[in-house]
Amino acid sequence: MNIVHISAECYPVAKVGGLADVVGALPKYQNSATVSSQVIMPFYNNTFTKANIFNTIYESQLELGDISYPYKILTLKESLLDFDIFFVDVPELLFKEYVYSNDDTERFLAFQIASLDWMLTWDTYPDYIHCHDHHTGLIPFMLQESFKYEHFRKTPNILTIHNAQYQGWFSHQKVNLVPPFNFDNVGFLDWGGSVNPLAAAIKCAWRVTTVSPSYMEELKLSANGLEDLLNHESAKCSGILNGIDWNVWNPETDNYLISNYNTKTVVSGKKTNKKHLCDTFNLDFNKPLFVFIGRLVGEKGSDLFPEAFKNILEKGDASILLLGSGHNDTEIQLEALKNDYKGSYNAFIGYDEALSHVIYASADFLLMPSRVEPCGLNQMYALRYGTIPIVRRIGGLKDTVIDLSEKNGFGICHKDVTVSDITNAIERGVSLYKDNNTYKQLSAQIMKINHSWDASAKEYIKLYKSI
């Protein structure tokens, strides 16, 4: 079985969100004696590409409407990943310092066309083509309708929706950029009066998955305009919960940590890491440490943090540390809190991979009050490091965290995204932390919860075989 994943992101090459983590881990866990999994992604001008050497294995021209662009297919000179990865280099369009911007229609259409054009030259076509999000959403349509790709008509293709809020809309005036097809079928491209790549993929893909079972059900009720379509196509839709890379996220071997630990040494290990982190960010080591790691955007509920944090910090019972970036207004408000709550609050505006590992290992609680969370990986990282997740019951958070009040519960859950809900959830965490023995037992217990990609990768392979 040969599977080709096509994606705009892949960790560690280019990461904007959870899509990169999934595409960087799923192929690795799918690879086995009977399965060969590989990735095709754009060639960006970023830290990874500057730090490595690449070989050109193919060169040609792609047609984007009336314009012809030269492109190359590159590979890493030295294999750094646990799967084969190929890069589409379209210098005029893709070789940018950013992943996403305002010119994404042309950029990602060129990427998709170049990928398929190159695959046409292969001696053996893939058994399955697995597309991720709207940036590759026109591939199922082109495989089904474009004349030049008729050789792929019988090749099953799968779409995974990582975030349905973003759909890649563009005007019908640009439909000529799509390789020629029977115009009688242009309706496959349309949704709501625009060309909608994500909608087109849902219509044309052989199977559609989301990154958690609950998110699939939620999308049928709220999907930024795609609700009716997803209900209509529900027979081919399913949710498969993401996993995490069990080797990369492992407190026993993690090179980023000050002190490694396992389930037996979790108390001392977390204590050492927390002491270092609190010293670094001027926080009170003796208070429970609540952290947030992620994008400071409305989807994550971070706009409510300034007021909720004030409610908590005024009482003086907790320390809070934040790592992330996003909306400018939210960043400014969260930065301003530093002056008022020195010794109890700090924030690192930006992103630092090494620091994120240390924070997971040091924190007592992780905050995820998301308005939208297709799957969420941070709560899985937290569990792996013995850090108790505080989450809103939504999407994958609902699928992976059980409230302490319920049977076999181990986390703190709240129903809504309000200042009051976030404040009350943190206060529950403070109370739990004061019950020292229960907290320590829980920290060791949650480290045993297995959210590795092993089970999820097998579910995808099972899905492929069912087609």
Residue pairs with C-beta under 8 A, 6 or more apart in sequence:
1 34
1 35
1 36
1 127
1 128
1 461
1 464
1 465
2 36
2 37
2 38
2 124
2 126
2 127
2 128
3 27
3 30
3 35
3 36
3 37
3 38
3 126
3 127
3 128
3 130
3 464
4 37
4 38
4 39
4 40
4 119
4 126
4 128
4 129
4 130
5 23
5 26
5 27
5 37
5 38
5 39
5 40
5 130
5 132
6 39
6 40
6 41
6 112
6 115
6 129
6 130
6 131
6 132
6 136
6 139
7 19
7 23
7 39
7 40
7 41
7 131
7 132
7 133
7 135
7 136
8 14
8 19
8 41
8 42
8 99
8 100
8 108
8 111
8 132
8 133
8 135
8 136
9 15
9 16
9 17
9 19
9 20
9 23
9 41
9 99
10 20
10 23
10 24
10 39
10 41
10 85
11 20
11 21
11 23
11 24
11 25
12 24
12 48
13 20
13 24
13 41
13 44
13 46
13 48
13 49
13 85
14 20
14 41
14 42
14 44
14 46
14 48
14 99
15 21
15 24
16 99
16 100
17 162
17 163
17 295
18 162
18 211
18 242
18 374
18 375
18 376
18 377
19 132
19 133
19 162
19 163
21 242
21 244
21 245
21 377
22 132
22 160
22 162
22 211
22 242
23 39
23 41
23 132
24 81
24 245
25 243
25 244
25 245
25 248
25 453
26 37
26 453
26 456
26 457
26 460
27 37
27 38
27 39
27 82
27 83
28 37
28 81
28 82
28 83
28 245
28 453
29 243
29 245
29 452
29 453
29 454
29 456
29 457
30 37
30 457
30 460
30 461
31 37
31 82
31 83
35 461
37 83
38 83
38 84
38 85
38 86
39 83
39 84
39 85
39 86
40 85
40 86
40 87
40 88
40 115
41 85
41 86
41 87
41 88
42 87
42 88
42 90
42 94
42 99
42 107
42 108
42 111
43 49
43 54
43 72
43 74
43 87
43 88
43 89
43 90
43 94
43 95
44 94
44 95
44 96
44 97
44 98
44 99
45 95
45 96
45 97
46 97
49 87
52 76
52 77
52 78
52 80
53 76
53 77
53 78
54 74
54 75
54 76
54 77
54 87
55 74
55 75
55 76
55 77
56 72
56 73
56 74
57 73
57 74
57 75
57 86
58 72
58 73
58 118
58 121
59 70
59 71
59 72
59 73
60 70
60 71
60 114
60 117
60 118
61 68
61 69
61 70
61 71
62 68
62 69
62 71
62 90
62 110
62 113
62 114
62 117
63 113
63 179
64 106
64 109
64 110
64 113
64 177
65 174
65 176
65 177
66 176
69 90
69 92
69 93
69 110
70 90
70 91
71 88
71 89
71 90
71 110
71 114
72 88
72 89
73 86
73 87
73 88
73 89
73 114
73 118
74 86
74 87
74 89
75 84
75 85
75 86
75 87
76 85
88 94
88 111
88 114
88 115
88 118
89 95
90 107
90 110
90 111
90 114
93 103
93 106
93 107
93 110
93 111
94 107
94 110
94 111
96 107
101 107
104 135
104 168
105 168
105 170
105 174
105 177
106 177
108 135
108 136
108 168
109 138
109 177
109 178
111 135
111 136
112 135
112 136
112 138
112 139
112 142
113 142
113 179
115 139
116 139
116 142
116 143
116 149
116 152
117 148
119 125
119 126
119 152
120 148
120 149
120 151
120 152
125 151
125 152
125 155
126 155
127 155
127 156
127 464
128 155
128 156
128 157
128 158
128 464
128 467
129 139
129 143
129 152
129 155
129 156
129 157
129 158
130 157
130 158
130 160
130 460
131 137
131 139
131 140
131 157
131 158
131 159
131 160
131 201
131 205
132 159
132 160
132 162
133 160
133 161
133 162
133 163
133 166
133 198
134 166
134 167
134 168
134 197
134 198
134 201
135 168
135 197
136 201
137 159
137 167
137 168
137 197
137 198
137 199
137 200
137 201
138 178
138 189
138 197
138 200
138 201
139 157
139 201
140 157
140 159
140 200
140 201
140 203
140 204
140 205
140 206
141 178
141 181
141 188
141 189
141 200
141 201
141 203
141 204
142 149
142 178
142 179
142 181
143 149
143 152
143 153
143 155
143 157
143 204
144 153
144 188
144 204
145 181
145 182
145 185
145 188
145 204
146 178
146 179
146 180
146 181
147 179
147 180
147 181
148 179
148 180
149 179
156 206
156 207
156 464
156 467
157 204
157 205
157 206
158 205
158 206
158 207
158 208
158 209
158 463
158 464
158 467
159 201
159 202
159 205
159 207
159 208
159 209
160 208
160 209
160 210
160 211
161 198
161 202
161 208
161 209
161 210
161 211
161 219
161 374
162 210
162 211
162 374
162 375
163 372
163 374
164 198
164 210
164 219
164 223
164 224
164 226
164 374
165 224
165 299
165 372
166 198
167 191
167 196
167 197
167 198
167 199
167 224
167 225
167 226
168 196
168 197
168 198
169 192
169 194
169 195
169 196
169 197
170 194
170 195
170 197
171 194
171 195
172 189
172 190
172 194
172 195
174 195
175 186
175 189
175 195
178 189
188 200
188 203
188 204
189 195
189 196
189 200
190 196
190 199
191 199
191 200
191 225
191 226
191 229
192 199
192 225
198 226
199 226
199 229
201 208
202 208
202 226
202 229
202 230
202 233
203 229
203 233
205 236
206 236
206 467
207 236
207 237
207 238
207 463
207 467
208 230
208 233
208 236
208 237
208 238
209 216
209 237
209 238
209 239
209 240
209 460
209 463
210 216
210 219
210 237
210 238
210 239
210 240
210 374
210 375
211 239
211 240
211 241
211 242
211 374
211 375
211 396
212 239
212 240
212 241
212 242
212 374
212 375
212 376
212 395
212 396
212 399
212 400
213 238
213 239
213 240
213 241
213 399
214 239
214 394
214 395
214 396
214 398
214 399
215 239
215 373
215 374
215 375
215 395
215 396
216 230
216 237
216 238
216 239
217 239
218 394
218 395
219 226
219 227
219 230
220 227
220 230
220 231
220 234
221 227
223 229
223 230
230 237
238 463
240 456
240 459
240 460
240 463
241 375
241 396
241 399
241 400
241 451
241 456
242 375
242 377
242 380
242 396
242 453
242 456
243 380
243 451
243 452
243 453
243 454
243 455
243 456
243 457
244 377
244 380
244 381
244 384
244 451
244 452
244 453
245 452
245 453
246 384
246 450
246 452
246 453
246 454
247 253
249 357
249 360
249 380
249 381
249 384
249 385
250 384
251 257
251 260
251 261
251 262
251 266
251 269
251 361
251 384
251 385
251 386
251 447
252 260
252 261
252 262
253 260
254 260
254 357
254 361
256 353
256 354
256 357
256 358
257 269
257 273
257 357
257 358
257 361
258 272
258 273
258 276
258 358
258 361
259 268
259 269
259 272
259 273
260 269
261 268
261 269
261 270
261 361
261 386
262 269
262 447
263 386
263 444
263 447
263 448
264 444
266 386
266 440
266 443
266 444
266 447
267 440
267 443
267 444
269 361
270 361
270 362
270 364
270 385
270 386
270 387
270 443
273 358
273 361
273 362
274 285
274 289
274 362
274 363
274 364
275 285
276 358
276 362
277 283
277 289
277 321
277 358
277 359
277 362
278 284
278 285
278 289
278 319
278 362
279 285
281 321
281 346
281 348
282 342
282 343
282 346
283 289
283 319
283 321
283 343
283 344
283 345
283 346
284 319
284 343
284 344
287 317
287 318
287 319
287 344
288 317
288 318
288 319
288 364
288 365
288 429
288 430
288 433
289 318
289 319
289 320
289 321
289 362
289 363
289 364
289 365
290 312
290 318
290 319
290 320
290 321
290 363
290 364
290 365
290 366
290 367
290 390
290 426
290 429
291 320
291 321
291 322
291 323
291 359
291 362
291 363
291 365
291 366
291 367
291 387
292 302
292 305
292 320
292 321
292 322
292 323
292 324
292 366
292 367
292 368
293 322
293 323
293 324
293 356
293 359
293 360
293 366
293 378
294 300
294 302
294 323
294 324
294 368
294 378
295 302
295 324
295 325
295 326
296 302
296 305
296 324
296 325
296 326
296 327
296 330
296 331
296 334
297 326
297 327
297 330
298 327
298 371
299 370
299 371
299 372
299 373
300 326
300 368
300 369
300 370
300 371
301 369
301 370
301 371
301 392
301 417
301 422
302 324
302 326
302 327
302 330
302 334
303 327
303 330
304 369
304 417
304 418
304 419
304 422
305 322
305 330
305 333
305 334
305 422
306 330
306 333
306 334
306 336
306 337
307 419
308 419
308 422
308 423
308 426
309 320
309 334
309 337
309 341
309 345
310 337
311 419
311 423
312 318
312 320
312 423
312 426
312 427
313 320
313 337
313 340
313 341
313 344
313 345
316 344
317 430
318 344
318 426
318 429
318 430
319 344
319 345
320 344
320 345
320 346
321 345
321 346
321 347
321 348
321 359
321 363
322 334
322 346
322 347
322 348
323 347
323 348
323 350
323 351
323 352
323 355
323 356
323 359
324 348
324 349
324 350
324 351
325 331
325 349
325 350
325 351
331 349
334 347
334 349
335 347
335 349
337 345
337 347
338 345
338 346
338 347
348 355
360 366
360 381
360 382
360 384
360 385
360 387
361 385
361 387
363 382
363 385
363 387
364 387
364 388
364 429
364 433
364 439
365 387
365 388
365 389
365 390
365 412
365 426
365 429
365 433
366 378
366 379
366 382
366 387
366 388
366 389
366 390
367 390
367 422
367 425
367 426
368 376
368 378
368 379
368 389
368 390
368 391
368 392
368 397
369 390
369 391
369 392
369 414
369 417
369 421
369 422
369 425
370 376
370 391
370 392
370 394
370 395
370 397
370 417
371 392
371 394
371 417
372 394
372 395
373 391
373 392
373 394
373 395
373 396
373 397
374 395
374 396
375 395
375 396
375 399
376 391
376 395
376 396
376 397
376 400
378 389
379 389
379 391
379 396
379 397
379 400
379 401
379 411
380 400
380 451
382 388
382 389
383 389
383 400
383 410
383 446
383 447
383 449
383 451
384 447
384 451
385 447
386 443
386 444
386 446
386 447
387 443
387 446
388 410
388 411
388 412
388 429
388 432
388 439
388 442
388 443
388 446
389 397
389 401
389 411
389 412
390 411
390 412
390 413
390 414
390 425
390 426
390 428
390 429
391 397
391 401
391 411
391 412
391 413
391 414
392 413
392 414
392 415
392 416
392 417
392 421
393 413
393 414
393 415
397 413
398 413
400 451
401 410
401 411
401 413
402 408
402 409
402 410
402 411
402 413
403 409
403 411
403 412
403 413
404 410
404 411
404 412
404 428
404 432
410 442
410 445
410 446
410 449
411 446
412 425
412 428
412 429
412 432
413 425
414 421
414 422
414 424
414 425
415 421
432 438
432 439
432 442
433 439
